[in-house]
Amino acid sequence: MNRQTKEACLGLLLVVPMIVIIGGVGVFIGYDKGISFGPLLMFGGTVIAGGLIWLVPFISSRIGKPEEKVSFDERDLLIHKRAVMAAYVVLWLYFVAACVIPWCVVGPQGSISVNIMPLALLGGLIVFTLAQGLATVVQYGRGGDDAKD
């Protein structure tokens, strides 16, 4: 298992639950107590950090000692680009479904509370992170013997 696969598994096992817990707690405290600085900071920080989590492989490949062996080559870059593209496709499909399904359920004359919007944003962040991690693990898993370091 190479470093990128470990990062993807770590993202699936730690980052996604962190987003769910911290972001969900922030949203539900906001619903219960009203919008204040604490829940807004929790939700905003989670969305900003989670939205930028896909940059970690690029940043970690740039930071390092020059005498180290190559740890992020063209194949890794291609896998990362494909994983991010797959995650964007899944995210787009999620947001289309998040817009169309409530409209079909409520109908054109009904109304939906705006309190659903932070949950849809948090759900999109979770879907993106899950899709990117799974795409990375799947692409390295089908790589054969050269996927091992």
N, C-alpha and C positions, 0 to 999 in steps of 0.2 A: 504494500500500500504506500503510494507516494504522498508527498506533502499536500498536494492539491486535493487528493481524495480524503485525506485526514481533515483538511479544512472544511470540505463539503459535509462530511459526517458530523463534525463538530457543529457546523451551522444547523444541520438537521436536528441534532440532539440537544443543543444548548441555546442557539440563537432564536429558533422558532418558539420554544416554550418561554423564553425571556420576553419576546415580543407579545405573546399571548397574555402572559401574566402582568407585566408592567403596563402595557397599553390597555389591556382589558380592565385592570384595576383603575387606571386613570379615567377611562370612559365611564365606568359604573359609579365611581365617586362623583364625577361630574353630573351624572343623572340624579344621584341621591341627594347630594349636598348643594348642587348648583355649581356653576363654573366659578372657580377660584384659581389662584396661582398654582397650588400644588397639583391638582389633576391636570391642569393645562400644561404644566411643565412636564409631567410624566408622559402625557400623550404626545406632546410636541417633540420631546426628546426621543421617544421611541420611534416616531415616524421618521424623524430626520436621521437617526442612527441606522434604523432598519432600511431606509431608502438608499443609504450609501454603503451598505454592507457588501454589495457586489464589487466594490472597488478594492477590497482587501487583497485579492491575489495580485493586482497590478502594483499596489503600494508595497506589499511585502517582497515582490520581485525586484523593485527598484532600491529598496533599503537593504543593504547587506555589504559584506566585505568583498572587495574586488578579487581577492585571491580564492574565493569559494568556487566550487565547481558550478556549472550551469544548473540552476534549479528550476528555471522556467523557460523552456525552449519554444519553438514554433508550434509543435504539436500541442503543448499545454495552452498556448495562446489561442489556437484554433478551437480547442475543446472549451475554453472559457468563453470565447465569443459565441459558440453554438449554444452553450448553456444559458447565457444571458439572452440570446435571441429566443430560445425556447421559452424562457421565463416570461419575456415580454409578450409572446403570443398567448401564453396561458393567462397572463394578467389581462390582456385585452379581452379575451373570451370571458373572463370572470366579470369584468366591468360591464360588458354587453349583457351578460345574464343578470347582473345586479341591477341594471336599469330596466330590462324588458320584463323580467319575472314579476316584480311588484306592480308594474303597469298592467300586466295581464290579470293579476290577482285583484287589484283594486278597481281597475277599469278606468276609462278615460275621464269619467266624471268624479272619481274619488280623489282622496288626498292622502299623502304619506308624510309622516312627521319628519322634520329635518334632523331629529335626533338619530336617525338611521345613518346619516352621512359619515360620522366618525367611525361607526362600526364597519361601514363599507370600505372606508380607507384603511382601517386596520386589517380587515379581511384581505384586501388587495396586497398589502405588505406581506402578510403571512403566505398567501398563494405564490407571490413572486419568489420569496425566499425558499419555500418548499420546492417549487419547480426548478429553480436554479440548482439547488443541492442535489435533487434527484437526477437531473440531466447530467450533472458532473459525475456523479457516482456511476450512472449507467454508461457514459462514454468511456470512462476509465476502466470499467468492468469488462467491456467487450474489446479492450485493446490487446488482449493476449499477454504474452510474456514481457513485452516491453512496457507494460503498465506498472510493473513492479520496480521499485528502486532499492 
